[in-house]
Amino acid sequence: MGRPSKRAKIVLTKAEKDMLERISKSRTEPFRKVLRSKIILKSISKINDSQIARDFKINRKTVILCLDKCVTMGVEAALTDQPRSGKKAVITANEKVWIINLACQKPKELGYPHEIWTYSLLLKHIRANCNDLGHINLTNLSVSKLWNILNDAELKPHKIKYYVEKRDPEFEAKMEQVLFVYKEVEITNQKIDNGDISQPDKITVSIDEKPGIQAIGNKGKELLPLPNSGNGCIYRDYEYVRHGTLSLLAGIDLHNGEIIYNVSETHKSSDFINLLQLLDNKYDKDKKIRIILDNVSSHISKETKKFLTSKPNRFEFVFTPKHGSWLNIIESFFSKMTRSFLRGIRVNSKQELKERMCNYLNGINKTPVRFRWKYKMDAISI
């Protein structure tokens, strides 16, 4: 028989006892909370601490701590853990600075073949070199602590983001020229909509190429979705057949949204000239055709210049800045085409791909949508 406890008697209200009974039978409460409720209930049943410890196969000190807390702080406190002060940080400011400095270098500068850091590589380097540099607190640095240090400094040395450098010294001036054209088109279109004019004095077309469109075919049978079969999506064999590539050269009439296009197997000056010929044949001979385009070599080749000479005062070119082709409206159309029509497309030949591309573009021309440019338009005035 155990020694009688010198602890004050635990006195519970009916509500507290009912709560303990409920918790002790719960299957959703945390295990520690359930165990402590059972300890308290055993204690008020006049079972000594040693017996309670044996019944639950736990240390007697665990029972004593739970019951002492119940007496001094109440039932609620006995069932939960009190917040702890935690271990003081031992990594010094200098050590953090050293880690941050490492993260801002490339691994290859420190003798590694890697281009960018991984957390495991950076951690390995820190642990291998910290003692020699006097950073003894980093010997057992964890990945999570390393992540916290880099995150506090807003560093992600394992990630790469791309940007487009403005290498054209006249970037702003050329961009303003393109935006001026868009503003002029917008005013002209408003006049057409209001019935002030029937057609524009100058036709403006946005032109660009989309080369290398792959004609890819399935090598194995394609499995289509079936309802309630566990096969709710399209299944394809990983292997595929390459039939070649096609190039799309297209322009958008910025006044009515119509697509003027040419699909070919090549991407040469002759293809661009063919598109210019299509435009020349399409519009009245007394109209000047203003074209927004990028700086591809075929746009300024000898063959193109020769063709333009044969059509004096017919075409006017407005070039986007270098690395500024995103200013060309047709880029938005190509992006939509890639995300919708070309996404996951499979064909049996280049001819089939060409036919389907033509059907797609002809379908758009049945209900054309006028494209509008919004970026920085408020800053442009005419």
Summary of the structure (lengths in Angstrom):
residues: 382
radius of gyration: 37.3
end to end distance: 101.8
largest distance: 116.8
contacts: 974
relative contact order: 0.09
helix: 46%
strand: 14%
